[in-house]
Amino acid sequence: MGEPEGAAEHDFERSVEEALESLPEDLRGFMSNVAILVEDEPPAGRPLLGLYQGVPLTRRGSGYGGVLPDKISVYRGPLERHYGQSPESLRTAIRRVVLHEVAHHFGISDERLRELDRY
């Protein structure tokens, strides 16, 4: 038989939590005003696994305040379709996406991630 109803969802969300927990504690402590959400699908027409929306920490100045939290979305559907052939490959892909979007929160661009071979 397959997994019980909700087990796959719990495993996916737990993998997102584990990716965040893998960050050094002091680095996690610098994360500010950001919500991390698991969503089913990306916006229509956007072939994404994850998305960071907000003002990176490196661009926040003294006028930053009273704003809605930044948002990191991790898209379950595309990740499961592309990497769901095994639980381990799915966990690895989730971790990579979460850390990639967290890097954007810290102001690291896609170009810089490519330079670091982290894209």
N, C-alpha and C positions, 0 to 999 in steps of 0.2 A: 504494500500500500504506500501511497505518497505521504508527504508531510502533513501533519494536522493543519487545519485551517488557521491561518495567521502565523504559522511557524516560519515560513519563508520570509514574511514581512518582518518578523522579529529578528531573524538572522541578518537581514539586510540592514536594518536600523542598528543592530549591535555591531555590525562591521563598520558602519559610519562612526559610532562611538569609539570603537577600538582604534580607528585611524586617528581620531582626535587625541585619544589617550597616548598614542605613540609619539606625539610631539613632546619635546622636553618641557617639564613643568614650568620653567621660567618663561619659555616662549608662549605657552598657553596663557600664562598670566598677562601677557601683553595684548592678547586679543581683546578688542573692546567694541561694544555695541554692534555685535554681529549675531544673527540667528542662522542656524544651520538646519535646513529642512530637507526631508526626503519627499520628492514629488514623483508622480507617476510618469509624466512625459514632459519634454521641453516645450516651449512655445511652438506653435504650428510653423512648419517650414524651417526650423532651426535644428540641425543635426548635432545636438549637444549631449554630453554625458553629465556635465555639471555647468554651473554658471555662478559667477560672483557679480553682485550688483551692489554698489555703494561707493563710499569715499574711502580709498585706501588710507591706512594709518599715516603714510608718508605725505599725504596731501591735506591732512587735517590741521587747521591752524587754530588760532585763538578764537575765531568766530564759529568754530564747530561746536554745536550744542543744540539740544532740543530737536534733534532729527530722529526719524525712524531708524531702526537698526539696519545695518548692512544685511544683505541676505546672500547666503550660499545655498544654492539648490543642487541636490544630487538626484539625478533622474533614474529612477528604478527601471523603467521599461527598457530604454536603450542598453543600459548596463547588463540587465538580465539577458536580453536578446544576443548581445555580442559576446558576453563572457560567462553566461550561465551554464556552460557545458560541464563545469565542475565547481563545487563550492569554493575550492582554493583559488581558482582563476578569478572568480567573481569577487572574493574578498580582496585579492591583490588589486583588481581594477578599481574597486570602491576606494581603497586606501590611496591609490594614485590620484584619483579624481579629487578626493577630499583635500589631500595635501596640495594639489595644484591650485585649487580655489582658495585655500588658506594663504598660499603664497601671494595671490592677487590681493588679498586683504592686507598683507604686509607691504604692498606696493611693488611686488616683483612682476614684471611684464612677461608676456609670452616669449618675447625676444630673448630676454635674460634667462628664462627657463630653458630655452633651446641652447643658449650658450653654456649653461650648466649641465646640459644633457639630462634635464628633468622634465622635458615636455613629452 
